[in-house]
Amino acid sequence: MSGKKRINLNLQRQIIAEQCTETWTSGAYTSSIFIPDVTDLLRMFEEINPPKDDPGHLSLNILFMKLIAEGIKAAPKFNAQVSFHQRRALGKITLIPKIDFTVALWTEFDTLVPRFPDFGSRSMTDMASYMTDFKRKLANTDIEKVLKSLRIWHTLHQFKRHPFLAIARIFGTFDQRYKHKSKQDTATNSDSQKDILTIDDFKPGTFLITNPGSLTPNSRMLPSLFEIIPHTTAGVAIGPIYEQPVIINGELVARKFLPLCIVANHCAIDYGDEVPFINRIEEICKSPEIIKSWM
């Protein structure tokens, strides 16, 4: 190489870097790998799922999000907010009844982390419909403009807790070296707010889901640690499905497994708190007929 090349962080990376830094400076985290046998679950899903050319066809991502939502219902501490005052060693856990997923998406705009509201109570068909509508709105949205508003919202939200840090971030927005040209909004002036994404679509949810396995479907990549978004207590990273021979009743058979990395705020959650989540997912995988009621 002839010389160094400078690449400034774009708005998406700036927001993610800010949130990751806040995460690791505000708490301690646990990480564990859970690998359920999903052979029977996938077989049942294939039976009830409409064909690929059918408008009602569901992706595996929808199945996995619904599976995780059911696990969260059995482990309510996963869907909570934790506040801890380090100097006073005092804190509280606020359990939240509605499950709003923050989902890491890889798009042409780089990584986006939108909020998918109330995915704990939606059917799989409704979840798929919401995501289709999200992609339609994304195509109409000037995402740079929305992210600028989101950054301002994050800064104002932080002001009460860290005023000097918030002021420094405000000055940072005026640094011309990090300015990016905004893309033109493809939506017309007559478009209503229902046709574009807004800052509300990117405010923090209650539980983080990321799916790096979708990027490496042909490799056995096991995610082992990732940063949960501030205001969430736990998250799951989904690895790629892989097939492995196992011995069942004395016979060697091939089974399919799904790696799940569970990360949680240790201020609120111990490994024992993960057991109900794991047990519920195992229960569903062993009795997959239940997913018929999820459609």
ZIQUIQUI-V629551 format. One record per backbone hydrogen bond with DSSP energy under -0.5 kcal/mol. CO is the residue of the C=O (numbers start at 1). NH is the residue of the N-H. E is the energy in kcal/mol with one decimal. If there is no record, write none. Layout:
co=<CO;CO>
nh=<NH;NH>
e=<E;E>
This chain:
co=<5;6;10;11;12;13;14;15;16;17;18;19;20;21;22;23;28;28;30;32;32;34;36;36;38;39;40;41;42;43;44;45;51;54;59;60;61;62;63;64;65;66;67;68;69;70;71;71;72;75;76;78;78;79;81;83;84;85;85;90;92;93;94;95;98;99;99;99;100;100;101;101;102;103;103;105;105;107;110;112;114;115;116;116;118;118;123;124;125;126;127;128;129;130;131;132;133;134;135;136;137;137;137;138;140;141;142;142;143;144;145;146;147;148;149;150;151;152;153;154;155;156;158;158;162;163;164;165;166;167;168;169;170;171;172;174;175;176;188;192;193;198;199;200;201;206;207;208;209;210;211;212;212;216;219;220;221;221;226;229;233;234;235;236;237;237;238;240;242;244;246;246;248;251;251;253;255;256;256;257;257;258;259;260;260;261;261;262;263;264;264;265;265;270;270;271;271;272;274;275;276;277;278;279;280;281;282;283;287;288;289;290;291;292;294>
nh=<7;8;14;15;16;17;18;19;20;21;22;23;24;25;26;26;266;267;264;34;262;260;38;258;42;43;44;45;46;47;48;49;54;57;63;64;65;66;67;68;69;70;71;72;73;74;74;75;75;78;79;80;233;96;94;92;86;89;90;85;83;95;81;97;100;101;119;120;206;207;103;116;209;105;114;107;112;110;107;105;103;117;101;119;121;122;127;128;129;130;131;132;133;134;135;136;137;138;139;140;140;141;197;141;187;143;145;146;147;148;149;150;151;152;153;154;155;156;157;158;159;160;161;162;166;167;168;169;170;171;172;173;173;174;175;176;178;179;191;195;196;201;202;203;115;233;102;236;104;238;214;215;216;219;221;222;223;240;228;232;265;208;263;210;239;261;213;259;257;255;248;253;251;248;253;246;244;38;39;242;259;36;239;34;262;237;263;32;235;30;266;268;269;273;274;274;275;275;278;279;280;281;282;283;284;285;286;287;290;291;292;293;294;295;124>
e=<-0.5;-0.5;-2.6;-2.4;-2.2;-3.0;-2.2;-2.2;-2.7;-2.4;-2.0;-2.3;-2.1;-1.1;-0.7;-0.9;-3.1;-0.6;-1.8;-0.5;-2.9;-2.7;-0.7;-2.1;-2.8;-1.8;-2.3;-2.4;-2.2;-1.4;-1.8;-1.7;-1.9;-2.1;-1.4;-2.7;-2.4;-2.2;-2.4;-2.4;-2.3;-2.0;-1.7;-2.3;-1.7;-0.8;-0.6;-0.7;-1.0;-2.3;-1.2;-0.9;-0.5;-2.6;-3.0;-2.3;-0.8;-1.7;-1.2;-3.8;-2.3;-0.7;-2.0;-0.5;-0.8;-0.6;-1.3;-1.1;-3.4;-1.5;-0.6;-3.6;-2.8;-0.6;-0.7;-0.7;-2.8;-1.8;-1.7;-3.4;-2.3;-0.7;-1.9;-0.8;-1.0;-0.6;-2.4;-2.4;-2.1;-2.3;-2.2;-2.2;-2.1;-2.2;-2.2;-1.8;-2.3;-2.5;-1.6;-0.7;-0.9;-0.6;-0.6;-1.0;-1.0;-1.4;-0.5;-1.7;-2.4;-1.9;-1.7;-2.2;-2.4;-1.9;-2.3;-2.6;-2.3;-2.6;-2.4;-1.7;-0.9;-0.5;-0.5;-3.3;-2.4;-2.2;-2.0;-2.0;-1.9;-2.1;-1.7;-1.2;-0.6;-1.4;-1.4;-0.7;-1.6;-1.3;-1.7;-1.9;-1.0;-1.4;-1.7;-0.6;-3.4;-0.8;-3.0;-2.3;-2.3;-2.7;-1.5;-1.4;-0.7;-1.6;-1.7;-0.6;-0.7;-0.7;-0.5;-1.8;-2.9;-1.7;-2.3;-2.1;-0.5;-2.7;-2.5;-0.5;-2.9;-2.3;-0.6;-3.0;-1.7;-2.9;-0.7;-3.2;-2.7;-2.0;-0.7;-2.1;-0.5;-0.9;-2.9;-3.4;-0.6;-2.3;-0.6;-2.1;-2.2;-2.5;-0.6;-1.7;-2.4;-1.2;-0.6;-1.2;-0.6;-0.7;-2.4;-3.2;-2.2;-1.9;-2.5;-2.4;-2.1;-2.4;-1.8;-1.4;-1.5;-1.9;-1.8;-1.5;-1.1;-0.8;-3.1>
